[in-house]
Amino acid sequence: MIKPQINVNPLFTKHASMHKTTIGDTTESDWRLRVFDSLSFPTLILKPDRTVIAVNQRFLERNQTKEADIIGRTCKDFFRQYSDKEHLSCTGAGCPLNKSLISRSPQSTVLKTTTKQGKEIWEERVLSPIFGDDGEVKYIIESLRDITAVKHLEKKYSDVRELIDKVVQSSVSAIMAAGRKGEIILMNQAAEDLFGYAVNDAQNINIEDFYPAGVARQIMKSLRDGNIGETGKLPSTQVNVLTKDKEEIPVEMTAAIIYEDGKEAATAAIFNDLREKQAVQKKLEEAESQLYQSEKLASLGRLSAGVAHEINNPLTSILLYGNLMREKLEKDHPLTDNLNYILEDAERCKDIVKNLLAYSRQTRPSKDDFYLNDLVSESLRLIRDQKLFMNVEIIKDLDDHHIKVNADKNQLCQVVINLIINAFDAMEGTGILILKTYRNRETEKAFIEVTDTGSGIPHDNISKVFDPFFTTKDVGKGTGLGLSMAYGIMEENHGRISIKSTGKKGTTILLELPEKISSSEFPFMSIG
């Protein structure tokens, strides 16, 4: 606290001659002494040579001393007696008394001292010059204010601020704050990692740089909308944010407006990266889908086996007696055509029963080691209807490496052939068929892709293509068991089948199998 300059001539003091001007019943010197003693802060008056010539009552009470023990001594000697440290910096330009004499203006300083009783205190000491009639500094008045409580509050506040800063900086969630104009005023380490900006970049970026066009304004609109939540607060919301490289990242964010005197002063937001969470969720959904599909296939397999056996016996009789009847009918008999229709439909039923029995097979696959490229080539050779190849260009994009797998080769041939025939049907006999093999060394997975240039799979059917008896083919042209059987075969061989992509330009079906890594690929391994 800076006190105003005091101009008294002569100085009121108990030890200096006083004017005897009468104010009521009180002389001027008595009045000045009473004012001096009534000051709420301990106060003393010094000569320019630092000699103490007067102290007020509050000073005596605070130091538990007598006037006679102070008057005539220098401030340095007195304060050293009552403290374990010297009074201020009593030499050179650092001394506030010297500064006040030189500048002819009030000076203040804050001093931390420890009393003889071991109590640590903080004092603000204010020194103001007192001028004589000649305009020269005659005396210095020094007031002492105990600011220990204030300093403790400042220390507590500083500790809290430091703790909050540590919490913010150590948070795994990205935390950011911006001013009214969108300037960045706070960004923790997690925010730097998420967005790719450093704190040093803050002066060159605006909050709108962190969102796709229009998103920042929409967020502010939502913050001010009391219908969405409490005004000034945005509940957990999923949005996309932009990194420094303009990559869009899905995040879950909460935000709030910071108010000062009822006016918007800043905004703060907390961001949690959802990429890992979404990836885990996707894997969980895929696992649940596979489990559901496996359970469904198992139950349908048991049902199919029972139905196939029940139908097979009467169907065998129909075919047997129908053929005997046809042999006995004359060629031009009017019932011959009707009988042929019956036998054709019975043969189709026989194929359906055959597929049902294959679908419900309970035998384990007969596994062996073979190369993936050989599987693709052999599957192409085994397709009986070679007319399918006439107007279709076949491209074999096979990996140069001999990718080895351990599985039932016959079963996998059945899968690949089924996919190739489906591709021909999707292209209606004209287009490009691509068969590709490759591997992933890190995950030790081997892959086959079957790509066609057909019209793609409708979005509504994507989730159904591996369901038993689902087909988009005309009646009599498919049973809907091909892809469901392929799904079961891949499961039994510890593999997977999935739709990698589909659209108006075609479909790609992906087969995934564990790769069998031979020891020759790891020259550092030895057998001993």
TORLO-439060 format. One line per field, with one value per residue (C-alpha): residue in one letter; x negated, y negated, z. Coordinates in nm, 2 decimals. Layout:
N
res <- (A; ...) $
x <- (X; ...) $
y <- (Y; ...) $
z <- (Z; ...) $
END
This chain:
528
res <- (M; I; K; P; Q; I; N; V; N; P; L; F; T; K; H; A; S; M; H; K; T; T; I; G; D; T; T; E; S; D; W; R; L; R; V; F; D; S; L; S; F; P; T; L; I; L; K; P; D; R; T; V; I; A; V; N; Q; R; F; L; E; R; N; Q; T; K; E; A; D; I; I; G; R; T; C; K; D; F; F; R; Q; Y; S; D; K; E; H; L; S; C; T; G; A; G; C; P; L; N; K; S; L; I; S; R; S; P; Q; S; T; V; L; K; T; T; T; K; Q; G; K; E; I; W; E; E; R; V; L; S; P; I; F; G; D; D; G; E; V; K; Y; I; I; E; S; L; R; D; I; T; A; V; K; H; L; E; K; K; Y; S; D; V; R; E; L; I; D; K; V; V; Q; S; S; V; S; A; I; M; A; A; G; R; K; G; E; I; I; L; M; N; Q; A; A; E; D; L; F; G; Y; A; V; N; D; A; Q; N; I; N; I; E; D; F; Y; P; A; G; V; A; R; Q; I; M; K; S; L; R; D; G; N; I; G; E; T; G; K; L; P; S; T; Q; V; N; V; L; T; K; D; K; E; E; I; P; V; E; M; T; A; A; I; I; Y; E; D; G; K; E; A; A; T; A; A; I; F; N; D; L; R; E; K; Q; A; V; Q; K; K; L; E; E; A; E; S; Q; L; Y; Q; S; E; K; L; A; S; L; G; R; L; S; A; G; V; A; H; E; I; N; N; P; L; T; S; I; L; L; Y; G; N; L; M; R; E; K; L; E; K; D; H; P; L; T; D; N; L; N; Y; I; L; E; D; A; E; R; C; K; D; I; V; K; N; L; L; A; Y; S; R; Q; T; R; P; S; K; D; D; F; Y; L; N; D; L; V; S; E; S; L; R; L; I; R; D; Q; K; L; F; M; N; V; E; I; I; K; D; L; D; D; H; H; I; K; V; N; A; D; K; N; Q; L; C; Q; V; V; I; N; L; I; I; N; A; F; D; A; M; E; G; T; G; I; L; I; L; K; T; Y; R; N; R; E; T; E; K; A; F; I; E; V; T; D; T; G; S; G; I; P; H; D; N; I; S; K; V; F; D; P; F; F; T; T; K; D; V; G; K; G; T; G; L; G; L; S; M; A; Y; G; I; M; E; E; N; H; G; R; I; S; I; K; S; T; G; K; K; G; T; T; I; L; L; E; L; P; E; K; I; S; S; S; E; F; P; F; M; S; I; G) $
x <- (0.00; -0.15; -0.08; -0.06; -0.35; -0.33; -0.45; -0.48; -0.69; -0.79; -0.75; -0.51; -0.69; -0.73; -1.09; -1.07; -0.94; -0.58; -0.35; -0.10; 0.20; 0.51; 0.79; 1.08; 0.93; 0.64; 0.31; 0.20; -0.09; 0.15; 0.38; 0.10; -0.03; 0.32; 0.35; 0.01; 0.09; 0.43; 0.28; 0.38; 0.04; -0.29; -0.46; -0.79; -0.96; -1.33; -1.58; -1.76; -2.05; -1.81; -1.78; -1.44; -1.29; -0.93; -0.71; -0.34; -0.16; -0.07; -0.44; -0.52; -0.25; -0.34; -0.71; -0.64; -0.90; -0.93; -0.97; -1.30; -1.45; -1.39; -1.43; -1.78; -1.87; -1.89; -1.62; -1.88; -2.00; -1.64; -1.50; -1.81; -1.74; -1.38; -1.45; -1.71; -1.76; -1.89; -1.63; -1.58; -1.89; -2.04; -2.32; -2.33; -2.05; -1.85; -1.75; -1.39; -1.49; -1.76; -1.52; -1.27; -1.54; -1.66; -1.32; -1.15; -0.85; -0.69; -0.86; -0.74; -0.89; -0.78; -1.00; -0.99; -1.14; -1.15; -1.10; -1.31; -1.03; -1.07; -0.75; -0.78; -0.60; -0.56; -0.55; -0.49; -0.69; -0.60; -0.84; -0.72; -0.93; -0.83; -0.93; -1.03; -0.95; -1.25; -1.12; -1.39; -1.33; -1.36; -1.22; -1.10; -0.77; -0.77; -0.46; -0.46; -0.17; -0.15; -0.05; -0.13; 0.23; 0.24; -0.08; 0.05; 0.36; 0.15; -0.07; 0.24; 0.39; 0.06; 0.05; 0.40; 0.32; 0.01; 0.21; 0.48; 0.22; 0.06; 0.40; 0.48; 0.14; 0.14; 0.49; 0.52; 0.81; 0.73; 0.82; 0.83; 0.96; 1.02; 1.09; 1.39; 1.24; 1.14; 0.78; 0.62; 0.53; 0.48; 0.38; 0.25; 0.01; 0.29; 0.44; 0.11; 0.08; 0.44; 0.44; 0.08; 0.02; -0.23; -0.16; -0.39; -0.15; 0.14; 0.09; 0.13; 0.44; 0.81; 1.05; 1.23; 0.91; 0.99; 1.32; 1.47; 1.64; 1.94; 1.89; 1.74; 2.04; 2.28; 2.11; 2.14; 2.51; 2.57; 2.38; 2.62; 2.93; 3.10; 3.31; 3.01; 2.88; 2.79; 2.72; 2.34; 2.28; 2.27; 2.33; 2.12; 2.14; 1.97; 1.82; 1.53; 1.23; 0.94; 0.57; 0.29; 0.27; 0.65; 0.72; 1.07; 1.09; 1.40; 1.41; 1.64; 1.64; 1.79; 1.77; 1.86; 1.87; 1.67; 1.85; 1.71; 1.96; 2.24; 2.06; 1.90; 1.52; 1.40; 1.49; 1.33; 1.36; 1.25; 1.19; 1.16; 1.03; 1.29; 1.08; 0.96; 1.30; 1.47; 1.21; 1.28; 1.65; 1.62; 1.42; 1.68; 1.96; 1.78; 1.71; 2.08; 2.19; 1.96; 2.08; 2.44; 2.37; 2.19; 2.47; 2.72; 2.53; 2.49; 2.86; 2.96; 2.71; 2.87; 3.22; 3.09; 2.95; 3.28; 3.49; 3.25; 3.28; 3.66; 3.70; 3.43; 3.63; 3.96; 3.76; 3.56; 3.89; 4.03; 3.72; 3.71; 4.08; 4.09; 3.81; 3.96; 4.29; 4.12; 3.95; 4.28; 4.46; 4.47; 4.27; 4.58; 4.78; 4.97; 4.84; 4.47; 4.41; 4.59; 4.38; 4.06; 4.15; 4.20; 3.86; 3.68; 3.82; 3.74; 3.38; 3.37; 3.50; 3.22; 2.96; 3.11; 3.10; 2.74; 2.66; 2.84; 2.64; 2.32; 2.42; 2.49; 2.17; 2.03; 1.69; 1.38; 1.17; 0.88; 0.60; 0.27; 0.00; 0.04; -0.04; 0.23; 0.14; 0.19; 0.53; 0.64; 0.51; 0.66; 1.00; 1.01; 0.93; 1.21; 1.49; 1.67; 1.87; 1.58; 1.83; 1.84; 1.49; 1.58; 1.66; 1.48; 1.12; 0.95; 0.66; 0.44; 0.26; 0.07; -0.19; -0.55; -0.61; -0.50; -0.23; -0.17; 0.14; 0.26; 0.62; 0.86; 0.77; 1.08; 1.31; 1.13; 1.15; 1.52; 1.53; 1.32; 1.52; 1.84; 1.71; 1.60; 1.93; 2.11; 1.88; 1.97; 2.34; 2.30; 2.14; 2.39; 2.11; 1.93; 1.66; 1.33; 1.25; 0.95; 0.80; 0.54; 0.32; 0.11; 0.00; -0.07; -0.39; -0.32; 0.01; -0.09; 0.23; 0.28; 0.54; 0.74; 0.95; 1.21; 1.32; 1.58; 1.71; 2.07; 2.34; 2.25; 2.46; 2.75; 2.69; 2.99; 2.86; 2.50; 2.59; 2.78; 2.55; 2.40; 2.74; 2.86; 3.12; 3.08; 3.04; 3.13; 3.12; 3.43; 3.63; 3.46; 3.12; 2.99; 3.05; 2.89; 2.65; 2.33; 2.20; 2.33; 2.14; 1.84; 1.88; 1.89; 1.59; 1.38; 1.47; 1.37; 1.04; 0.98; 1.03; 1.28; 1.48; 1.61; 1.72; 1.42; 1.60; 1.91; 2.06; 2.18; 1.84; 1.82; 1.76; 1.46; 1.49; 1.20; 1.08; 0.85; 0.64; 0.36; 0.03; -0.21; -0.55; -0.84; -1.16; -1.35; -1.20; -1.38; -1.75; -1.84; -1.65; -1.84; -1.73; -1.94) $
y <- (0.00; -0.33; -0.62; -0.98; -1.22; -1.41; -1.77; -1.89; -2.18; -2.16; -1.79; -1.69; -1.48; -1.44; -1.53; -1.83; -2.19; -2.22; -2.50; -2.58; -2.65; -2.58; -2.37; -2.37; -2.26; -2.08; -2.22; -2.14; -1.92; -1.71; -1.67; -1.56; -1.31; -1.16; -1.12; -0.96; -0.72; -0.63; -0.50; -0.13; -0.02; -0.03; -0.35; -0.52; -0.83; -0.84; -1.10; -1.06; -0.90; -0.63; -0.75; -0.68; -1.00; -0.89; -0.57; -0.54; -0.33; -0.05; 0.00; 0.02; 0.28; 0.48; 0.51; 0.52; 0.26; -0.09; -0.42; -0.48; -0.16; -0.28; -0.65; -0.75; -0.41; -0.33; -0.12; 0.14; 0.18; 0.21; 0.45; 0.68; 0.70; 0.83; 1.05; 1.31; 1.12; 0.77; 0.50; 0.49; 0.42; 0.13; 0.06; -0.07; -0.13; 0.17; -0.02; -0.15; -0.45; -0.54; -0.50; -0.73; -0.99; -0.98; -0.96; -1.20; -0.96; -0.68; -0.34; 0.00; 0.34; 0.68; 0.85; 1.20; 1.23; 1.47; 1.34; 1.44; 1.67; 1.85; 1.72; 1.65; 1.33; 1.12; 0.75; 0.48; 0.17; -0.16; -0.46; -0.81; -1.13; -1.43; -1.76; -2.08; -2.44; -2.45; -2.15; -1.92; -1.58; -1.62; -1.29; -0.95; -0.80; -0.42; -0.21; 0.17; 0.39; 0.75; 0.94; 1.29; 1.40; 1.26; 1.44; 1.76; 1.72; 1.64; 1.95; 2.17; 2.02; 2.08; 2.44; 2.50; 2.34; 2.56; 2.87; 2.79; 2.73; 3.07; 3.24; 3.08; 3.16; 3.52; 3.59; 3.86; 3.66; 3.37; 3.04; 2.71; 2.35; 2.06; 1.69; 1.50; 1.46; 1.82; 1.77; 2.07; 1.99; 2.35; 2.68; 2.97; 3.24; 3.48; 3.21; 3.15; 3.53; 3.55; 3.25; 3.24; 2.88; 2.75; 2.48; 2.26; 2.28; 2.13; 1.78; 1.88; 2.10; 2.05; 2.28; 2.32; 2.48; 2.79; 2.87; 2.93; 2.63; 2.51; 2.75; 2.49; 2.26; 2.54; 2.63; 2.27; 2.27; 2.59; 2.44; 2.14; 2.36; 2.43; 2.70; 2.92; 2.90; 2.65; 2.32; 2.28; 2.65; 2.91; 3.27; 3.56; 3.53; 3.72; 3.50; 3.52; 3.30; 3.20; 3.26; 3.03; 3.27; 3.23; 3.58; 3.62; 3.80; 3.91; 3.78; 3.77; 3.41; 3.21; 2.83; 2.53; 2.15; 1.96; 1.65; 1.33; 1.08; 1.27; 1.23; 1.50; 1.48; 1.81; 2.17; 2.49; 2.85; 3.20; 3.45; 3.83; 4.01; 4.27; 4.45; 4.72; 4.76; 4.78; 5.04; 5.25; 5.21; 5.32; 5.63; 5.71; 5.68; 5.90; 6.16; 6.15; 6.18; 6.48; 6.65; 6.59; 6.72; 7.03; 7.11; 7.06; 7.28; 7.55; 7.56; 7.54; 7.81; 8.05; 7.96; 8.01; 8.35; 8.47; 8.32; 8.46; 8.82; 8.79; 8.67; 8.90; 9.22; 9.12; 8.93; 9.25; 9.43; 9.15; 9.17; 9.55; 9.60; 9.30; 9.43; 9.78; 9.62; 9.42; 9.73; 9.91; 9.62; 9.59; 9.30; 9.12; 9.18; 8.86; 8.89; 8.90; 8.53; 8.50; 8.79; 8.62; 8.31; 8.51; 8.68; 8.35; 8.19; 8.50; 8.48; 8.12; 8.23; 8.49; 8.22; 8.01; 8.31; 8.37; 8.01; 8.04; 8.34; 8.17; 7.86; 8.07; 8.28; 8.37; 8.49; 8.29; 8.14; 8.35; 8.09; 8.09; 7.84; 7.68; 7.36; 7.09; 7.03; 7.40; 7.39; 7.10; 7.27; 7.61; 7.45; 7.29; 7.63; 7.81; 7.59; 7.83; 7.57; 7.41; 7.21; 6.97; 6.85; 6.75; 6.38; 6.33; 6.21; 6.39; 6.21; 6.40; 6.16; 6.43; 6.35; 6.44; 6.59; 6.95; 6.89; 7.21; 7.29; 7.59; 7.68; 7.91; 7.85; 8.02; 7.81; 7.49; 7.57; 7.61; 7.26; 7.10; 7.26; 7.15; 6.79; 6.80; 6.93; 6.66; 6.40; 6.53; 6.51; 6.16; 6.04; 6.23; 6.40; 6.09; 5.90; 5.93; 6.18; 6.11; 6.38; 6.24; 6.40; 6.22; 6.24; 6.03; 6.13; 5.94; 6.11; 6.44; 6.44; 6.56; 6.41; 6.49; 6.22; 6.30; 5.98; 5.94; 5.64; 5.72; 5.48; 5.54; 5.66; 5.44; 5.28; 5.45; 5.80; 5.76; 5.89; 6.19; 6.33; 6.59; 6.70; 7.05; 7.06; 6.69; 6.64; 6.37; 6.62; 6.73; 7.03; 7.35; 7.18; 7.19; 7.32; 7.04; 7.28; 7.20; 6.90; 7.04; 7.37; 7.16; 6.98; 7.31; 7.45; 7.14; 7.16; 7.53; 7.44; 7.16; 6.90; 6.63; 6.52; 6.16; 5.91; 5.67; 5.43; 5.40; 5.14; 5.07; 5.15; 5.50; 5.70; 5.84; 6.14; 6.20; 6.54; 6.53; 6.83; 6.87; 6.89; 7.17; 7.02; 7.25; 7.23; 7.14; 6.80; 6.74; 6.80; 6.70; 7.01; 7.33; 7.68; 7.86) $
z <- (0.00; -0.11; 0.12; -0.01; 0.04; 0.37; 0.39; 0.75; 0.88; 1.14; 1.21; 1.47; 1.72; 2.09; 2.06; 1.83; 1.89; 1.79; 1.68; 1.95; 1.72; 1.92; 1.77; 2.02; 2.35; 2.18; 2.06; 1.71; 1.83; 2.05; 1.76; 1.53; 1.79; 1.83; 1.46; 1.45; 1.73; 1.58; 1.26; 1.22; 1.09; 1.29; 1.18; 1.25; 1.14; 1.04; 0.95; 0.61; 0.81; 0.92; 1.28; 1.44; 1.58; 1.64; 1.66; 1.71; 1.97; 1.73; 1.66; 2.03; 2.08; 1.78; 1.89; 2.27; 2.34; 2.48; 2.31; 2.48; 2.34; 1.98; 1.96; 1.85; 1.71; 1.34; 1.18; 1.09; 1.45; 1.58; 1.33; 1.35; 1.73; 1.67; 1.37; 1.26; 0.94; 0.86; 0.79; 0.42; 0.21; 0.40; 0.16; -0.19; -0.44; -0.30; 0.01; -0.02; 0.20; -0.04; -0.33; -0.16; -0.10; -0.45; -0.63; -0.38; -0.40; -0.20; -0.22; -0.10; -0.05; 0.07; 0.32; 0.47; 0.82; 1.10; 1.45; 1.75; 1.85; 1.52; 1.36; 0.99; 0.89; 0.57; 0.58; 0.33; 0.42; 0.27; 0.29; 0.20; 0.21; 0.43; 0.29; 0.47; 0.38; 0.15; -0.05; 0.07; 0.22; 0.60; 0.72; 0.60; 0.74; 0.73; 0.78; 0.83; 0.73; 0.82; 0.50; 0.63; 0.59; 0.24; 0.15; 0.29; 0.08; -0.23; -0.16; -0.12; -0.44; -0.61; -0.49; -0.61; -0.95; -0.97; -0.87; -1.13; -1.39; -1.31; -1.33; -1.66; -1.81; -1.68; -1.80; -2.07; -2.22; -2.45; -2.27; -2.46; -2.39; -2.62; -2.57; -2.70; -3.04; -3.07; -2.98; -2.80; -2.44; -2.30; -2.45; -2.25; -2.37; -2.47; -2.69; -2.85; -2.92; -3.05; -3.28; -3.38; -3.27; -3.02; -2.76; -2.95; -3.25; -3.04; -3.16; -3.52; -3.49; -3.41; -3.25; -3.59; -3.72; -3.50; -3.66; -4.01; -4.16; -3.96; -3.67; -3.43; -3.48; -3.43; -3.10; -2.98; -3.08; -2.88; -2.58; -2.58; -2.63; -2.30; -2.46; -2.52; -2.16; -1.90; -2.08; -2.12; -2.09; -2.36; -2.25; -2.40; -2.77; -3.06; -3.33; -3.57; -3.52; -3.75; -3.69; -3.81; -4.12; -4.18; -4.07; -3.93; -3.60; -3.42; -3.06; -2.76; -2.62; -2.34; -2.34; -2.13; -2.16; -1.90; -1.77; -1.61; -1.47; -1.66; -1.99; -2.21; -2.15; -2.29; -2.37; -2.26; -2.39; -2.31; -2.59; -2.58; -2.89; -3.01; -3.27; -3.04; -2.87; -3.21; -3.33; -3.02; -3.06; -3.43; -3.33; -3.06; -3.30; -3.55; -3.28; -3.18; -3.54; -3.59; -3.28; -3.38; -3.73; -3.59; -3.35; -3.63; -3.87; -3.61; -3.53; -3.90; -3.98; -3.73; -3.87; -4.23; -4.15; -4.01; -4.30; -4.56; -4.43; -4.39; -4.75; -4.90; -4.85; -5.03; -5.29; -5.38; -5.42; -5.65; -5.87; -5.88; -5.97; -6.19; -6.41; -6.42; -6.53; -6.80; -6.94; -6.97; -7.14; -7.51; -7.66; -7.78; -7.47; -7.36; -7.00; -7.10; -7.08; -6.74; -6.61; -6.73; -6.54; -6.23; -6.26; -6.34; -6.02; -5.83; -5.95; -5.84; -5.50; -5.50; -5.55; -5.27; -5.04; -5.14; -5.05; -4.72; -4.63; -4.73; -4.53; -4.22; -4.24; -3.89; -4.01; -3.92; -4.21; -4.33; -4.30; -4.49; -4.59; -4.94; -5.12; -5.17; -5.54; -5.61; -5.45; -5.68; -6.00; -5.91; -5.83; -6.18; -6.34; -6.15; -6.28; -6.51; -6.72; -6.91; -7.12; -6.82; -6.92; -7.28; -7.22; -6.89; -6.86; -6.57; -6.40; -6.16; -5.93; -5.73; -5.47; -5.58; -5.24; -5.18; -4.92; -4.72; -4.52; -4.33; -4.41; -4.59; -4.95; -5.10; -4.88; -4.97; -5.34; -5.29; -5.14; -5.41; -5.69; -5.53; -5.52; -5.88; -6.00; -5.80; -5.96; -6.31; -6.22; -6.08; -6.41; -6.62; -6.81; -6.92; -6.72; -6.54; -6.26; -6.04; -5.82; -5.58; -5.31; -5.05; -4.69; -4.38; -4.22; -3.89; -3.83; -4.00; -4.21; -4.57; -4.80; -5.12; -5.28; -5.55; -5.73; -6.00; -6.20; -6.14; -6.01; -5.64; -5.34; -5.23; -4.89; -4.74; -4.84; -4.71; -4.36; -4.51; -4.77; -4.54; -4.41; -4.51; -4.79; -4.87; -5.24; -5.50; -5.79; -5.97; -5.84; -5.94; -6.00; -5.64; -5.29; -5.10; -4.93; -5.11; -4.91; -4.58; -4.65; -4.74; -4.41; -4.22; -4.40; -4.33; -3.96; -3.94; -4.10; -3.85; -4.12; -4.21; -4.51; -4.54; -4.79; -4.83; -5.06; -5.28; -5.50; -5.85; -6.00; -5.84; -5.53; -5.35; -5.13; -4.89; -4.75; -4.46; -4.33; -4.08; -4.26; -4.18; -4.14; -4.21; -4.01; -4.33; -4.31; -3.98; -4.05; -3.70; -3.57; -3.53; -3.45; -3.19) $
END
